Amino acid sequence: MRHLLLITVFLFGAFSACTNSESPSEQVPSNTDADTDSDTDSDTDADSDSDVDGDADTDADTDTDADGDTDSDTDADTDSDTDADTDADSDSDTDSDTDADTDTDADTDADADSDTDTDADSDADADTDADTDADADSDADTDSDTDADTDADTDADADAFTIEEDGDGFCSVNGSIDSEHIGFTGDGYANTNNATGAGVKWAVTVASAGSYELQWVYANGGEGDRPGEVEVNDESAGMVDFAATGEWTDWRTATLTVDLFEGFNEINLDATTSAGLGNIDSISIVGDGIAASECPVVVGATIFNDTFWRDTSGTHLYSQGGGILQVGDTYYWYGVHYRGAATYIEDPVKNGDIAVTGITTYSSKDLVNWTHEATDTPSNMGGWFGRLGVAYNENTQKYVLISQTWNATDGNAVYFATSDSPAGGFVFDNIQSAPPGIANGGTGDQTIFNDDDGKAYMVSSSQEGRAHRYISPLRESDYLRAEQAIEVYSGNGREGNCMFKYDGTYYFCSSDLHGWNTSQTYCVMSDSIYGPWSAEFIMEGSQADYSHVTQAGFFIQVYGTEQTTIIYAGDRWADFAGNGIGFNQWVPLSFNGKDPYFNSLSAWTLNATTGEWSVAPENNWVLNPTFEADRIDVTNPRGWDVSNGWNDHDGRTGRWHWNVGGGSVSQSIENLPNGTYTLTVWAQNGSGAELWAANFGGSDMSTDISVGWTWTEITFSDIEVQNGRIDVGVSGSVLVDDFTLILQQ
């Protein structure tokens, strides 16, 4: 199966042309900016009507005072409003103050130390740097266009480069391109999702680095302002407010000045409230040498399960029983680092060490490459601490962490801590014992659900018996208390309670009451968070390997530019149960109408920008390949057909392997992409056994297994699957573990 590379189109809202509104006359450096110090040691006995023609007659009455000051009021009403008061002092200092918003680069530095008859002669035969073509020995015609050789360009208005939606330079929008409300330019406008972090992206190039004004044409018919954060090349560049405009057809302009690099620049505009942004019609960048750029090509990154994950520094990633919060285009992952996790990585043997090393925070833009941000140890975490999540409260502008805890005083209780940043730094706030409306006091396995309307909820079961499932709204003012619980449904005991929302439908999912062990996934659904809720059902695809050898942890909602993808984030409590390797197992869900399907994959590729995913070529198509799904000794392992065998401890990896005691173990794999595959198994203590493949559209294939007491890899390749399925297995007497069926590349 070919490896699909997913290309992101970063949608960015279009921008109507916005030009500089200054008139040319406000920008003419008319070189009459003059302290025209012309030392005219002469008797300027000038009563000169100098007709300075600036679209009005300029009566220049030059009165010579007793001290010899020549006050020349050149009330010159020129098009460029140059009210020039030329005062000639006794030593004939002619100060020409040009009262105009013009660059008048003019030092009429007339070193005329001789008796010069100025006769209102603005040029006065005095070398003025201001080329004001004023030939004014009487009639100085400055004619508003100033007929002047100005040292600066008269037309100094910078151009504005505009990008419309779906045009060159428009990369993506977390939402849609709509045209419902009139008054827009181009084909429509970018309408973001009503969610924090929903935004628009653009890409431009500029000829030279510097400050540029960004101008957005927008409409906001909502009740309140809808601010956004601007990032340039992944660095924060400031905030811009899209104030309410009253109507969605009332288009206005919001601006922000930012620094751009020479060459390529990516501009992101992300909502900072759950209302999203206003409708963005266009963006304009004011300046010269600006052009649209091709949007960056982002190849989907691959998630590999069944291994211990590492962060971007190469250190093992420790995050169990947690949750994820998206802020802008960054995902923050919160969890617990248990001391036993590090021990298990070094020696994968069940240890049950639940001592807390700290609360970890990691960040990522692609949900694959994670950077460690912090490990916090706030006070009062108690003897047990875990099953946590984080929500952002707009009223307090705090990130609120909510977790289970246990201590001798409060028993099983809910723990609250806060931070000013999503990147960690949490400080204890309070503990709430016996949240209202929950049977038997505390919660039994809880997570946090952030709805797309900005509200946050605690999702849990009852602490004792765990027969009841609840949604508890967090107090809206600060999220520092759980309010009266809403009972979703009751029945058999459930744990690993968590929620997601897809296409307007809410899903409440849980696991069997299996302690630290694995389970198929149970769900109920509703069109309203307040119900009514459906009957409980098993999520299809989770049965054959007990949810990829996990129990339900939390869900990640990826709102992409092309599609929404829901990720099941399962907890593999390997350190506490001894079942396999890796603590975090993430798989994508697909949907048949409203029915979710669990895609149990060991390797898959995700494009977090577009939301698209695909099966990676490295995926192992054998389910429960290491016989770790079953939590107890069984005679029929989950997902396999067997005869004359049993499961044993001390597998090659993890806790279990299968003993084929003179019989067989086999699996039928459906919905397999056609292609060429390699089949392998690790075997021990076998003689005369065989590994085989059948019913794949070609001739059956097998290879001999004759091995001693050392785990040995048995393999054969070039299995041509032609009909979308295959049967694989081992027959004889041999110990087996770690099956793989992988597409050859």
MOVENWO-V714973 format. One record per pair of residues at least 12 apart in sequence whose ideal C-beta (glycine too) atoms are under 7 Angstrom apart, sorted by the first residue. I is the first residue (numbers start at 0). J is the second residue. Records with the same first field share a line. If there is no record, write none. Layout:
I=J + J
This chain:
0=614 + 616 + 672 + 674 + 742
2=615 + 616
3=604 + 613
4=298 + 299
5=298 + 299 + 604 + 606 + 609 + 611
6=296 + 297
7=171 + 297 + 560 + 606 + 608 + 609
8=170 + 171 + 294 + 560 + 609
9=170 + 171 + 200 + 294 + 295 + 608
10=169 + 170 + 171 + 172 + 189 + 199 + 200 + 560
11=162 + 169 + 170 + 171 + 172 + 199 + 200 + 201
12=164 + 172 + 188 + 189 + 199 + 279 + 280 + 281 + 282
13=162 + 163 + 164 + 166 + 169 + 185 + 189 + 280 + 281 + 282
14=161 + 162 + 163 + 214 + 215 + 216 + 281 + 282 + 283
15=161 + 184 + 216 + 280 + 281 + 283
16=159 + 161 + 283
17=159 + 214 + 252 + 283
18=156 + 159
19=156 + 157 + 285
21=156
23=153 + 154
24=78 + 79
25=100
26=153 + 155 + 156
27=79 + 101 + 145 + 149 + 153
28=101 + 102 + 103 + 104 + 149 + 150 + 151
29=79 + 81 + 97 + 101 + 103 + 145 + 147 + 149
30=103 + 104 + 105 + 128 + 129 + 130 + 131 + 147 + 149 + 150
31=81 + 83 + 95 + 97 + 103 + 105 + 129 + 131
32=97 + 102 + 103 + 104 + 105
33=95 + 97 + 103 + 105 + 106 + 107 + 129
34=94 + 106
35=93 + 94 + 95 + 107 + 109 + 127
36=92 + 108
37=91 + 93 + 107 + 109 + 111 + 123 + 125
38=90 + 91 + 110 + 111 + 112
39=91 + 111 + 115 + 117 + 123
40=90 + 91 + 112 + 114
41=91 + 113 + 114 + 115 + 116
43=61 + 63 + 69 + 87 + 91 + 117
44=63
45=61 + 69 + 117 + 118 + 119
46=60 + 61
47=59 + 61 + 118 + 119 + 137
49=73 + 119 + 135 + 137 + 139
50=138
51=73 + 75 + 139 + 141
52=140 + 141 + 142
53=75 + 76 + 77 + 78 + 81 + 141 + 142 + 143
54=76 + 77 + 78 + 143
55=76
57=73 + 74 + 75
58=74
59=71 + 72 + 73 + 119
60=72
61=119
66=89
67=89
68=86 + 87 + 88 + 89
69=87 + 91
70=86
71=85 + 86 + 87 + 119
72=84
73=85
75=141
77=141 + 143 + 145
78=143 + 144
79=99 + 101 + 143 + 145
80=98 + 99
81=97 + 98 + 99
82=98
83=95 + 96 + 97
84=96
87=117
95=107
102=151
103=129
104=150 + 151
105=127 + 128 + 129
106=128
107=125 + 127 + 128 + 129
108=126 + 128
109=123 + 125 + 126 + 127
111=123 + 124 + 125
118=136 + 137
119=135
120=135 + 136
121=133 + 135 + 139
122=134 + 135
130=147 + 148
131=145 + 147
132=146 + 147 + 148
157=285 + 286 + 287
158=287
159=214 + 283 + 284 + 285
160=283 + 284 + 289
161=281 + 283
162=201 + 281 + 282 + 291
163=184 + 185 + 186 + 281
164=176 + 185 + 186 + 187 + 188 + 189
165=186
167=291
168=201 + 202 + 203 + 291 + 292
169=201
170=200 + 201 + 202 + 294
171=200 + 560 + 608
172=189 + 191 + 199 + 560
173=191 + 192 + 197 + 198 + 558 + 560
174=189 + 190 + 191 + 192 + 197
175=190
176=189
177=190
180=218 + 247 + 248 + 278
181=248
182=248 + 250
183=250 + 280
184=280 + 281
185=281
188=278 + 279 + 280
189=278 + 279
190=278
191=270 + 275 + 276
192=275 + 558
193=273 + 274 + 275 + 451
194=270 + 273 + 275 + 451 + 558
195=270 + 271 + 272 + 273 + 326 + 391
196=269 + 270 + 325 + 326 + 327 + 328
197=270 + 275 + 276
198=227 + 267 + 268 + 269 + 270 + 276
199=268 + 279
200=265 + 266 + 267
201=266 + 282
202=263 + 265 + 292 + 293 + 294 + 295
203=264 + 266 + 284 + 289 + 290 + 291 + 292
204=262 + 263 + 264 + 290 + 292
205=259 + 261 + 264 + 286 + 288 + 289
206=287 + 288
207=261 + 288
208=259 + 260 + 261
209=259
210=256 + 258
211=257 + 259 + 284 + 285 + 286
212=254 + 256 + 285
213=254 + 255 + 257 + 282 + 284
214=252 + 254 + 283 + 285
215=239 + 252 + 253 + 279 + 282
216=250 + 252 + 280 + 281
217=241 + 250 + 251 + 253 + 277 + 278 + 279 + 280
218=244 + 247 + 248 + 249 + 250 + 277 + 278
219=241 + 242 + 243 + 244 + 277
220=244 + 245 + 246 + 247
221=243 + 274
222=243
223=243 + 274
224=240 + 241 + 242 + 243
225=241 + 270 + 272 + 274 + 275 + 276 + 277
226=238 + 239 + 240 + 241 + 271 + 272
227=239 + 241 + 268 + 269 + 270 + 271 + 276
228=269 + 271 + 327
229=255 + 257 + 266 + 268
230=267
231=257 + 259 + 264 + 266
232=260 + 264 + 265
236=257
237=255 + 257
239=253 + 255
240=253
241=253 + 276 + 277
247=278
250=280
263=292
265=295
267=328
269=327 + 328
272=393
273=452 + 453
297=606 + 608
299=604 + 605 + 606 + 611
300=365 + 367 + 368 + 604 + 605
301=367 + 602 + 604 + 615
302=367 + 585 + 603 + 605
303=602
304=547 + 581 + 584 + 585 + 601
305=579 + 580 + 581 + 601
306=580 + 581
307=344 + 580 + 581
308=583
310=361 + 369 + 370 + 371
311=368 + 369 + 370
312=371
314=371
315=344
316=361 + 369
317=336 + 340 + 359
318=332 + 334 + 359 + 361 + 583
319=334 + 335 + 337 + 340 + 570 + 582
320=334 + 335 + 385 + 386 + 387 + 552 + 570
321=333 + 334 + 335 + 387
322=387 + 388 + 389 + 446 + 447 + 553
323=553 + 555
324=389 + 391 + 421 + 449
326=421
328=364
329=362 + 364
330=362 + 363 + 366
331=360 + 362 + 421 + 422
332=361 + 369
333=358 + 360 + 387 + 388 + 389 + 400
334=359
335=355 + 358 + 384 + 385 + 387
336=356 + 357 + 359 + 374
337=352 + 353 + 354 + 355 + 356 + 574
338=352 + 354 + 356
339=351 + 352 + 353 + 574 + 575
340=574 + 582
343=573 + 574
347=573 + 580 + 653
348=577
349=575 + 576 + 577 + 654
350=574
351=575
353=383
355=380 + 384
357=374 + 375 + 376
358=374 + 375 + 425
359=374
360=372 + 373 + 422 + 423
362=422
364=607
365=607
366=555 + 605 + 607
367=605
372=422 + 423
373=422 + 423 + 424
375=423 + 424 + 425
377=416 + 425 + 426 + 427
378=427
379=427 + 430
380=404 + 414
381=404 + 405 + 406
382=405 + 406
383=404 + 405
384=402 + 404
385=402 + 403
386=402 + 403 + 444 + 445 + 446
387=400 + 401 + 402
388=401 + 446 + 447
389=447
390=447 + 449 + 455 + 473 + 478
392=477 + 478
393=453
394=476 + 477
395=477
397=417 + 418 + 419
398=417 + 418 + 420 + 421
399=415 + 417 + 478 + 479
400=416 + 425
401=413 + 415 + 447 + 457
402=414
403=442 + 445
404=430
409=430 + 432
410=432 + 440 + 441
411=440 + 441 + 442 + 462
412=430 + 431 + 432 + 441
413=431 + 434 + 442 + 481
414=430
415=428 + 429 + 431 + 479
416=428
428=479
429=479
431=480 + 481
434=471 + 481 + 484
435=482 + 483 + 484
436=469 + 483 + 484
437=459 + 461 + 469 + 484
438=461 + 467
439=461 + 462 + 463 + 464
440=462
441=462
442=459 + 462
443=459 + 460 + 461 + 462 + 465 + 494
444=459 + 460 + 494 + 495 + 496
445=457 + 458 + 459 + 496
446=458 + 496 + 497 + 553
448=498
450=500 + 528
451=500
454=472
455=473 + 478
456=470 + 471 + 472 + 473
457=471 + 473 + 481
458=470 + 496 + 497 + 498 + 507
459=471 + 496
460=493 + 494 + 496
464=492
465=492 + 493 + 494 + 512
466=489 + 490 + 491 + 492
467=486 + 489
468=487 + 488 + 489 + 493 + 496 + 507 + 509
469=484 + 485 + 486 + 487
470=484 + 485 + 487 + 528
471=484
485=529
487=507 + 523 + 530 + 532
488=523 + 532 + 535
490=535
492=512
493=509 + 510 + 512 + 521
494=509 + 510 + 512 + 550
495=509 + 510 + 550 + 551 + 552
496=509
497=551 + 552 + 553 + 554
498=554
499=554 + 556 + 565
500=556
501=563 + 565 + 590
503=526
504=524 + 526 + 593
505=524 + 525 + 528
506=522 + 524 + 595
507=522 + 523 + 532
508=520 + 521 + 522 + 538 + 551
509=521 + 551
510=550 + 551
513=550 + 630
515=572 + 575 + 576
516=576 + 578 + 630
517=545 + 546 + 548 + 549 + 550 + 578 + 628 + 630
518=545 + 546 + 550
519=537 + 541 + 542 + 545 + 546
520=537 + 538 + 541 + 546 + 551 + 597
521=535 + 537
522=536 + 538
523=535
524=593
538=595 + 597
539=594 + 596 + 597
540=596 + 597 + 598 + 599
541=597
543=599 + 622 + 623 + 637 + 638
544=599 + 622 + 623 + 628 + 637 + 638
545=628 + 637
546=569 + 597
547=569 + 584 + 586 + 599
548=571 + 578 + 579 + 584 + 627 + 628
549=569 + 570 + 571 + 584
550=569 + 570
551=569
552=568 + 569 + 570
553=568
554=566 + 567 + 568
555=568
557=607 + 610
558=610
559=608 + 609 + 610 + 611
560=608 + 609 + 610
561=609 + 610 + 611
562=610 + 611
563=610
564=587 + 610 + 612
565=588
566=585 + 587
567=585 + 586 + 588 + 597
568=583 + 585
569=584
571=584
577=654
578=627 + 653 + 654
579=625 + 627 + 652 + 653
580=652 + 653
586=598 + 599 + 600
587=603 + 612
599=622
600=614 + 618
601=618 + 619
602=615 + 617 + 618
603=615 + 618
616=742 + 744
617=741
619=739 + 740 + 741
620=668 + 671 + 740
621=666 + 668 + 727 + 738 + 739 + 740
622=638 + 666
623=636 + 637 + 638 + 639
624=737 + 738 + 739
625=650 + 652 + 653 + 736 + 737
626=646 + 650 + 655 + 656 + 657 + 736
627=653 + 654 + 655
629=646
632=646
633=646
636=657
638=666
639=664 + 665 + 666
640=665 + 666
641=662 + 663 + 664
642=662 + 663
643=660 + 661 + 662
644=657 + 658 + 659 + 660 + 662 + 664
645=658 + 660
650=736
651=681 + 710 + 736 + 737
652=736 + 737
656=734 + 735 + 736
657=735
658=734
659=688 + 729 + 731 + 732 + 733 + 735
660=732
661=732
663=728 + 729 + 730
664=728 + 729 + 735
665=726 + 727 + 728
666=727 + 728
667=724 + 726
668=724 + 725 + 727 + 740
669=724
670=723
671=720 + 723 + 724 + 725
673=720 + 721 + 723
674=720 + 742
675=717 + 718 + 719 + 743
676=718 + 720 + 740 + 741 + 742 + 743
677=714 + 716 + 741 + 743
678=690 + 692 + 714 + 715 + 718 + 727 + 740
679=712 + 713 + 714 + 739
680=713 + 729 + 735 + 737 + 738
681=710 + 711 + 712 + 735 + 736 + 737
682=704 + 706 + 711 + 713 + 733 + 734 + 735
683=706 + 708 + 709 + 710 + 734
684=706 + 707 + 708 + 733 + 734
685=704 + 705 + 706 + 731 + 732 + 733
686=705
687=705 + 731
688=704 + 729 + 730 + 731 + 732 + 733
689=701 + 702 + 703 + 704 + 730 + 731
690=702 + 704 + 713 + 729
691=728 + 730
692=718 + 725 + 727
693=726
694=724 + 725 + 726
695=718 + 720 + 721 + 722 + 724 + 725
696=720 + 721 + 722
697=719 + 721
700=715 + 718
702=715
704=729 + 731 + 733
716=743
727=740
